[in-house]
Amino acid sequence: VLVGSTEDVTIAKKFGAEGIGLCRTEHMFFDSKRILFVRKMILAKSLGERKKALSKLEPFQKNDFKSIFKIMGELPVTIRLLDPPLHEFLPNSSEENDELLNSLNLNKEELKTRIEQLGEINPMLGHRGCRLGITFPEIYQMQCQAIFEALAECKKKKIKLVIPEIMIPLVSTAAEIQILRRLV
């Protein structure tokens, strides 16, 4: 079963799913409570800014994983680390831009320039797949921390679990997998 939210997992389980073959974490970030922090993460000018946004996202991720693990119990779950086309997270409407401008303390021209810099003619050659985690390892570190903390909390509550598999997305070279295997 392919899922992108705890709601998807609940429905899949009701229909008799025997595991989660692909939990797409990027779909978890589109929620209205999270999207502003995702945008701050993407548009961050520094590691400190990015880590601050990630610290806001980590509790959401941990709760998502705890819910998924509780629902699935001893059934297998494969979690793919973030593999987004970054432009899909950026705002389109002017009101979304205003909220982001206020939050990031940017003017409209600075935001427009930053969004244009992140645009990719061919996203498969940009920050898709594991290249996002190689360029910004703190993103995958946050996700792995959320997964492992969710597992630990479920274990403390005596919830029987299968150890989930963590999928590193879209790997092209042996060097990429070595770097990210160490990170995980």
Secondary structure by P-SEA (a helix, b strand, c coil): cccccaaaaaaaaaacccccccccccccccccccaaaaaaaaacccaaaaaaaaaaaaaaaaaaaaaaaaaaccbbbbbbcccccccccccccaaaaaaaaaaacccaaaaaaaaaaaccccccccccccccccccaaaaaaaaaaaaaaaaaaaaacccccbbbbbbcccccaaaaaaaaaac
